[in-house]
Amino acid sequence: MKHIDDTFLLSEHFYSPQCEGYTTGVSAYFIRVAGCNLSCGVSRDKVREIKRAPKGTFELEDVDDLRQEGKATWVCDSVLEWLHGERIHFDALADEWEELGIKDWVGDQIVHLIFTGGEPTTLRNQYTYVKFLQHLQERYGESFIPYTEIETNGTQVLTDDFFARIQQINCSPKLSNSGMPKERRIVPDAIKRIMEHPNYWFKFVVSGEDSVQEYIKEYVEPFNIPHKKVLMMPAEENVDNFHENTRMVLELTKKYGFRGMQRMHISAWDRTTGV
C-alpha cells in the first residue's frame, strides 16, 4: 500500500500517564488516529451528523443516541475526538518530544507510545505506523526503538510487519452493551492473531455482572483466553459514580478472578481529553 507522505491523520496527540490497563501509571505519549470501524453508543446516522459539524459542536450527552434508546449502556468517551482529524507530519511529533524534553525517554522506553484511536489497526494505520518507526530510526539512529502499546477493538487482523514492531497489545473487544452488532465486533481471526503476540491483554467494559458473563461466553471460552490476561473496567464517562463503580468491579474481581481496573483519567480529569 502506497502512502502519499510522512503524515498521520490524527485527532489529537499529547503527553500524559497511561491511565488504563496493565501499564497504568506509566508515562506515555498518545497518538490518537482519526476514524474507527465501530462507534460504541452512537448510531451511524449520528456519526455522520457529528462529522459534518465543526469540532466542539457537541457534548458527549448529545450524541449517545444508542444509549438513550436502550440499545447500549455506555458511549465511547473519545468519539468526539476521533471523528475529526488533521494531517500531522511525523517530524511534528518528534519535535514535540524534544520540546517537552522526553525524546530520550521515548528512545529508552521510559515513556511509552500509545497508538490509539479510533481504531489504529486499520490496514492504512498499520502501514503508516511502521513507516513512522522507520522515520524515527532515520532521524535518531537504528537503536531508537520506542515501546509501543496499541489500543485496539480486536476487529482487524495485524500484518506481520506491524505485529513485529509493537511491544504490547491492549485489546478491548466490545460486548452487546456497546450497541454494536455481533458480526462487526467479533472477528475470530483478529482475536486469534492478537493471542499470538508475546505481550497481549484483553480489557473490557463492565456495566454489571451480565457483562462479565457475556464476556466469558463470547470471548474467554470460545478463544480460550487465560484468566490472567483479562482486565475489566467500569462503563463510565465521568467522575459522578467513580467510587461506586470501583466497588462493583472489585466485587466482580473476587467472584470471577479477572483483574479489576479503573480508568484513572476519569478520576483525575473527569471528561477532559488530551491531558
Secondary structure, DSSP 4 states (H G I P E B T S, - for coil): ---SSSEEEEEEEEEEE--SSTTTT-EEEEEEES--S--TT--HHHHHHHHHSPTTS--GGGT-HHHHTTS-S---TTHHHHTS-EEEEHHHHHHHHHHHT-HHHHHTTSSEEEEESS-TTSHHHHHHHHHHHHHHHHHH-TT----EEEEE-S-SPPPHHHHHH-SEEEE----GGGT--HHHH--HHHHHHHTTSSSEEEEEEESSHHHHHHHIIIIIHHHT--GGGEEEEE--SSSTTHHHHHHHHHHHHHHH-PEE---HHHHHHTT----
